Amino acid sequence: MREPAAALATALVILLSGCSGAADPGGENGQGTAATAAAPRGAGSTSSSTSTSTSSTSSTSTTTTLPGPAGIEEVRGVAFTPGLELDVVHPRGGGPWPVVVLLHGGGWVGGAPDDVAPLARALAAEGIVVFNAPYRVVFAGGGYPTSFEDAACAVRFARQEADRYRGDPRRVVLAGYSAGAHIGAVVALAGDEYQSGCLAGNGTPLPDGFVGIAGPYDVDAFGSLLGVFFGAPPDEAPERWERGNPMKLVDRRPELSVRLVVGERDPLEQLSISFHLALTDAGHDSRLDVVSGATHASIDDPDADAGAAVAAVLELARP
C-alpha cells in the first residue's frame, strides 16, 4: 500500500495538472506534461469558439449555437463580478430549467471555464442552465478569501439572472471539479461569509444542493503546501485554514443535500470518502459514487467517465 504522504504528493501533482492544457500525469503512458497556469478570462477579453456565432446579446457577450440532441446555446463573456466573465450554456427552448453553477479545477493556480465546457454542454443537453464560472486563482488575485468570494458571487448571479435563460431561480445547484470542488464545498456550506464585490445586487450565495467531483475536501491533508492559497502556513493563520476547510464546516447547513463523485483510481478517493462520512454524521443527505476504473482526469470527461457526475447533478437539480 502506498504511504499516505506519497499518495498526497501524487494527489497534489494531479490537482496541479488540472490546469488548462495540462495532461494527466497518471495517464496511460505515465508521462504527464507540466501544468500551465492560466488566469481567468476577465471582462473585455475574447475567446474563440468552434461553434457558429448566431447573434450578440450585448456589447461584451456573444451567443453561439452548439450541436446537441436537446439543442443548446452558449453565451460567452457575461460579466458577473468586477474583472471576471462567465459563460452560460442553456437549452434553446422550453423551461423553466434547473440551474447549475459549475466551477473548474486547476490546482488553485490555474484552470478556466473552457476546461469543463464539455461537461457544461453535456448538462445543458439534459435540460440544465449552466453558469460555467471562473474564479480568481493564486498569482492572479485569488486565494483566500477572493476565490471563495468569486464562487459565492457566481451563485448569487445565477439565481438573479436565471430567468433570462429560462432557468428556475428556485433551484440552483453548485458543482465543482477538483480544486473547484474544494472551493464549491466551502461556498455551499458557508457561502454567506463571502459576499463582497458582486454585480448581483440581491440573492443568497448559498446553493440548494452541492455536487463535488474529485475534490480535495480536507486542506489540512496538504499541510503547508497550500500556504500560497491561504497566504500563510496553518500555524500562522489557523482561522483562515479552518474557514477554508470543508471538513471543518460539515456542521453547517445540515439541510444541504450533497452528492460526491470520485474515480476509483484517483489518489483523492480517500478524501471523498472521509468527507462523505463526516457529512453523513453531521446530518446531511450525502451520497458517494466511486466510479470503477475512473481517474482524476477522466471523471469530468463526457467522452470517458463523466456519466456519474452528470447523473449526480441531475439527481439534485430535479428532486
Backbone torsions as a table, in degrees:
resi	resn	phi	psi	omega
1	MET	NA	140.2	-179.3
2	ARG	-69.6	139.6	178.3
3	GLU	-64.5	144.5	-178.0
4	PRO	-54.9	-43.6	-178.6
5	ALA	-61.9	-41.4	179.2
6	ALA	-66.1	-39.0	179.6
7	ALA	-63.3	-42.1	179.7
8	LEU	-68.9	-35.7	176.1
9	ALA	-62.7	-43.5	176.9
10	THR	-61.9	-41.1	179.7
11	ALA	-60.9	-42.0	-179.8
12	LEU	-64.9	-40.1	176.7
13	VAL	-59.8	-42.7	-179.6
14	ILE	-67.2	-39.3	176.7
15	LEU	-60.0	-44.7	179.5
16	LEU	-65.8	-29.4	-179.3
17	SER	-75.9	-4.0	177.5
18	GLY	-77.3	-1.5	177.3
19	CYS	-64.6	157.1	-178.0
20	SER	-56.0	129.0	175.7
21	GLY	87.2	-0.5	-177.7
22	ALA	-92.7	149.5	177.9
23	ALA	-96.4	157.6	177.9
24	ASP	-75.5	121.5	-178.9
25	PRO	-66.9	-14.5	178.7
26	GLY	-100.8	23.1	-178.9
27	GLY	-69.1	-177.9	-173.8
28	GLU	-61.8	-33.6	-179.4
29	ASN	-89.3	-5.5	176.4
30	GLY	69.7	13.2	-177.6
31	GLN	-126.1	95.0	178.3
32	GLY	-84.1	159.7	175.8
33	THR	-98.8	160.7	-177.3
34	ALA	-64.2	144.0	178.7
35	ALA	-72.3	144.2	177.1
36	THR	-112.9	113.1	-180.0
37	ALA	-72.8	131.6	-179.3
38	ALA	-126.9	126.9	177.3
39	ALA	-69.6	149.4	177.5
40	PRO	-60.1	150.5	178.3
41	ARG	-67.4	127.5	-176.5
42	GLY	-101.3	170.4	179.6
43	ALA	-58.3	133.3	178.4
44	GLY	90.2	-9.6	179.0
45	SER	-81.9	167.8	-178.4
46	THR	-123.1	157.2	176.7
47	SER	-144.6	154.0	-177.6
48	SER	-92.4	159.1	177.2
49	SER	-143.2	143.4	178.8
50	THR	-82.7	-7.8	-179.7
51	SER	-86.6	167.2	-178.1
52	THR	-89.5	126.1	179.5
53	SER	-70.1	133.6	-176.9
54	THR	-114.6	-28.2	-179.3
55	SER	-165.7	170.1	176.8
56	SER	-117.6	130.1	-179.3
57	THR	-91.0	-21.6	178.4
58	SER	-163.6	-176.2	-178.7
59	SER	-72.3	-15.9	-175.5
60	THR	-119.2	-5.6	-178.7
61	SER	-127.6	152.1	178.9
62	THR	-127.7	149.8	178.9
63	THR	-107.2	131.1	177.3
64	THR	-123.8	145.2	176.9
65	THR	-95.9	126.9	-175.9
66	LEU	-112.1	146.6	176.9
67	PRO	-68.8	148.8	178.5
68	GLY	168.0	153.8	-176.0
69	PRO	-62.8	-30.2	-179.0
70	ALA	-92.2	-13.2	-174.3
71	GLY	74.8	104.2	-175.2
72	ILE	-127.9	157.0	177.0
73	GLU	-124.3	154.0	178.8
74	GLU	-127.8	125.0	175.9
75	VAL	-106.3	116.3	-175.0
76	ARG	-106.4	146.1	173.5
77	GLY	78.2	44.6	178.6
78	VAL	-96.7	114.4	-179.6
79	ALA	-67.4	131.0	179.1
80	PHE	-127.9	-20.0	174.8
81	THR	-149.6	152.4	-175.3
82	PRO	-52.1	120.2	176.3
83	GLY	90.5	-3.7	-178.0
84	LEU	-129.4	146.3	177.9
85	GLU	-127.6	143.9	174.6
86	LEU	-115.1	170.8	175.8
87	ASP	-114.2	143.9	176.7
88	VAL	-116.5	123.0	177.1
89	VAL	-115.4	125.3	-171.9
90	HIS	-147.7	156.1	174.3
91	PRO	-60.9	148.5	-172.7
92	ARG	-74.7	-24.3	-179.1
93	GLY	-146.3	-174.4	176.9
94	GLY	73.7	-154.4	-179.4
95	GLY	103.7	-179.2	2.1
96	PRO	-72.3	140.4	-176.2
97	TRP	-102.3	150.9	172.1
98	PRO	-60.6	157.1	-175.4
99	VAL	-117.6	137.4	176.4
100	VAL	-128.9	132.4	169.4
101	VAL	-99.0	124.3	-175.0
102	LEU	-113.3	129.6	179.8
103	LEU	-114.0	131.0	-178.5
104	HIS	-77.8	169.6	172.8
105	GLY	-96.0	-162.3	-180.0
106	GLY	136.3	15.2	175.6
107	GLY	62.8	27.0	178.7
108	TRP	70.0	-9.4	-177.2
109	VAL	-115.0	-1.8	-178.1
110	GLY	-163.1	-161.5	-178.5
111	GLY	94.5	164.3	-177.0
112	ALA	-162.3	161.9	178.1
113	PRO	-55.5	-31.2	178.9
114	ASP	-58.7	-26.9	-178.1
115	ASP	-65.0	-31.4	180.0
116	VAL	-112.1	16.0	178.8
117	ALA	-58.9	-40.8	177.1
118	PRO	-59.5	-38.2	177.4
119	LEU	-67.3	-41.1	178.1
120	ALA	-59.7	-41.9	-179.6
121	ARG	-69.1	-36.8	177.3
122	ALA	-63.0	-38.8	178.1
123	LEU	-69.1	-42.4	179.4
124	ALA	-62.0	-36.4	178.4
125	ALA	-65.7	-18.0	177.6
126	GLU	-95.1	7.1	178.3
127	GLY	91.2	41.3	179.3
128	ILE	-124.4	138.0	169.6
129	VAL	-89.5	116.7	-173.8
130	VAL	-109.2	122.0	170.6
131	PHE	-96.9	101.7	-175.4
132	ASN	-91.2	101.4	-164.2
133	ALA	-111.3	142.6	169.9
134	PRO	-88.1	172.7	170.4
135	TYR	-147.7	151.8	-179.7
136	ARG	-65.9	135.4	-177.6
137	VAL	-106.4	167.0	178.3
138	VAL	-57.1	141.1	-177.5
139	PHE	75.7	1.4	174.8
140	ALA	-133.1	35.4	177.7
141	GLY	89.1	1.5	-176.8
142	GLY	-97.7	-162.9	-171.2
143	GLY	100.4	-165.3	-179.8
144	TYR	-79.4	130.6	-0.4
145	PRO	-100.4	3.3	-167.1
146	THR	-66.4	-34.4	178.1
147	SER	-61.7	-40.4	177.6
148	PHE	-68.0	-38.7	178.8
149	GLU	-61.8	-41.7	179.7
150	ASP	-64.0	-43.4	-180.0
151	ALA	-65.9	-41.7	178.0
152	ALA	-63.1	-38.8	177.9
153	CYS	-63.7	-39.3	179.8
154	ALA	-60.7	-37.9	177.4
155	VAL	-66.1	-45.9	178.2
156	ARG	-60.4	-43.9	-178.4
157	PHE	-65.0	-42.4	-179.5
158	ALA	-61.9	-41.3	179.7
159	ARG	-66.4	-38.9	-179.1
160	GLN	-70.3	-36.9	-173.1
161	GLU	-100.4	3.2	-174.6
162	ALA	-55.5	-42.8	-177.4
163	ASP	-57.6	-33.3	-177.9
164	ARG	-60.2	-28.6	-177.0
165	TYR	-113.2	22.6	-179.1
166	ARG	61.3	34.4	175.6
167	GLY	-97.3	161.8	-179.5
168	ASP	-101.3	107.5	-177.2
169	PRO	-68.3	-10.1	180.0
170	ARG	-81.9	-8.4	-179.3
171	ARG	-137.2	95.4	-179.6
172	VAL	-120.5	119.9	178.9
173	VAL	-108.1	137.5	176.1
174	LEU	-102.2	129.3	178.8
175	ALA	-130.1	140.6	179.3
176	GLY	-140.8	148.4	178.2
177	TYR	-113.2	133.0	174.3
178	SER	58.4	-124.5	178.9
179	ALA	-58.7	-31.6	176.4
180	GLY	-64.8	-27.1	175.6
181	ALA	-71.2	-36.9	174.9
182	HIS	-62.4	-49.5	-179.1
183	ILE	-64.1	-41.6	179.2
184	GLY	-64.6	-38.1	179.8
185	ALA	-63.2	-41.4	178.3
186	VAL	-63.1	-44.6	-179.4
187	VAL	-66.9	-40.1	-179.9
188	ALA	-62.4	-34.6	-177.2
189	LEU	-91.4	-31.5	-173.3
190	ALA	-144.0	32.4	-175.5
191	GLY	-64.5	-20.7	179.8
192	ASP	-69.1	-7.3	175.2
193	GLU	-87.1	-4.9	-174.4
194	TYR	-129.0	86.5	-173.1
195	GLN	-130.5	21.0	-177.7
196	SER	-94.4	152.7	171.6
197	GLY	63.7	53.4	-177.8
198	CYS	-126.1	142.1	178.1
199	LEU	-78.9	-13.6	174.8
200	ALA	-81.3	121.2	-174.8
201	GLY	-76.1	-31.5	-175.9
202	ASN	-133.7	-179.6	175.5
203	GLY	98.7	156.8	-178.3
204	THR	-91.1	143.9	174.6
205	PRO	-83.6	-0.3	-177.9
206	LEU	-88.6	121.5	-179.2
207	PRO	-76.8	168.6	178.8
208	ASP	-89.0	-9.0	176.7
209	GLY	-167.1	161.5	-179.6
210	PHE	-135.4	134.9	173.9
211	VAL	-120.5	118.8	177.9
212	GLY	-106.1	126.8	-177.2
213	ILE	-115.0	108.3	175.7
214	ALA	54.6	52.4	-174.8
215	GLY	-97.8	152.7	172.2
216	PRO	-94.0	89.7	-167.1
217	TYR	-88.1	-2.9	178.0
218	ASP	-128.3	96.8	-175.6
219	VAL	-67.6	-22.3	178.1
220	ASP	-62.3	-25.3	-179.6
221	ALA	-65.3	-21.8	-178.4
222	PHE	-98.9	-6.1	175.6
223	GLY	56.4	-143.7	-174.7
224	SER	-68.4	-7.6	177.7
225	LEU	-59.3	-26.5	178.8
226	LEU	-98.3	15.1	176.5
227	GLY	-59.2	-31.2	179.6
228	VAL	-66.5	-29.7	177.7
229	PHE	-76.1	-42.7	-176.4
230	PHE	-88.9	-6.7	176.9
231	GLY	83.8	-0.2	-180.0
232	ALA	-172.4	156.4	175.4
233	PRO	-68.1	164.1	-173.9
234	PRO	-61.4	-31.4	-178.9
235	ASP	-74.0	-17.6	179.8
236	GLU	-97.1	-21.3	-179.0
237	ALA	-140.1	60.0	-175.0
238	PRO	-60.9	-32.8	-178.9
239	GLU	-67.0	-40.5	178.3
240	ARG	-62.0	-45.8	-177.9
241	TRP	-64.6	-35.4	179.2
242	GLU	-71.9	-44.1	-179.2
243	ARG	-69.6	-22.8	179.7
244	GLY	-101.9	17.3	-178.0
245	ASN	-115.5	109.7	-179.1
246	PRO	-54.6	-35.8	-179.1
247	MET	-62.7	-24.0	179.5
248	LYS	-90.5	0.2	-174.9
249	LEU	-116.7	7.0	-172.5
250	VAL	-64.8	-18.6	178.9
251	ASP	-80.7	-4.1	177.0
252	ARG	-83.0	148.4	171.0
253	ARG	45.9	60.8	-179.2
254	PRO	-61.0	-15.8	177.3
255	GLU	-76.4	-10.2	-177.3
256	LEU	-72.9	127.0	173.9
257	SER	-87.3	137.1	-175.2
258	VAL	-130.6	138.3	172.6
259	ARG	-126.6	128.7	-179.0
260	LEU	-117.3	138.0	179.8
261	VAL	-130.8	133.0	178.9
262	VAL	-150.8	151.7	178.8
263	GLY	-81.2	146.5	178.0
264	GLU	-62.8	-27.0	-178.3
265	ARG	-102.1	19.7	179.4
266	ASP	-94.6	126.4	176.3
267	PRO	-59.5	-16.2	178.8
268	LEU	-86.8	4.1	-176.5
269	GLU	-54.3	-46.3	-175.7
270	GLN	-64.5	-34.2	177.5
271	LEU	-64.6	-36.6	176.9
272	SER	-67.5	-41.3	178.9
273	ILE	-62.0	-46.8	-178.8
274	SER	-63.4	-40.3	179.8
275	PHE	-65.9	-43.6	178.2
276	HIS	-58.9	-45.7	-179.3
277	LEU	-65.0	-39.7	178.8
278	ALA	-65.9	-41.3	177.6
279	LEU	-62.3	-45.0	-179.5
280	THR	-62.4	-43.5	178.8
281	ASP	-62.3	-30.1	-179.0
282	ALA	-85.3	0.0	175.4
283	GLY	100.8	3.1	178.7
284	HIS	-75.5	150.8	166.6
285	ASP	-81.3	92.9	-176.7
286	SER	-119.2	137.0	175.9
287	ARG	-133.1	143.2	-177.7
288	LEU	-121.5	132.5	176.0
289	ASP	-118.9	110.9	174.7
290	VAL	-95.0	114.2	-171.5
291	VAL	-88.2	119.2	-177.2
292	SER	-59.8	129.0	175.7
293	GLY	77.9	-7.3	-175.8
294	ALA	-79.8	148.9	177.6
295	THR	-110.4	175.6	177.5
296	HIS	-61.5	-36.1	-176.9
297	ALA	-79.9	-27.3	-174.3
298	SER	-90.2	-16.0	-169.6
299	ILE	-71.2	-20.0	178.3
300	ASP	-109.2	11.1	-176.4
301	ASP	-98.4	114.6	-179.9
302	PRO	-60.9	-21.7	177.4
303	ASP	-86.7	0.2	-178.9
304	ALA	-127.6	-97.4	-170.3
305	ASP	-118.4	21.3	-176.3
306	ALA	-79.9	-2.0	-179.4
307	GLY	-56.6	-37.9	179.5
308	ALA	-67.0	-39.0	178.3
309	ALA	-66.2	-43.1	178.0
310	VAL	-60.8	-44.7	-179.9
311	ALA	-62.7	-38.7	179.5
312	ALA	-64.6	-43.3	179.0
313	VAL	-63.3	-45.7	-178.8
314	LEU	-63.2	-34.9	179.8
315	GLU	-62.7	-42.3	-179.8
316	LEU	-80.3	-32.8	-177.8
317	ALA	-73.6	-25.4	-178.9
318	ARG	-122.6	68.4	-175.8
319	PRO	-67.1	NA	NA
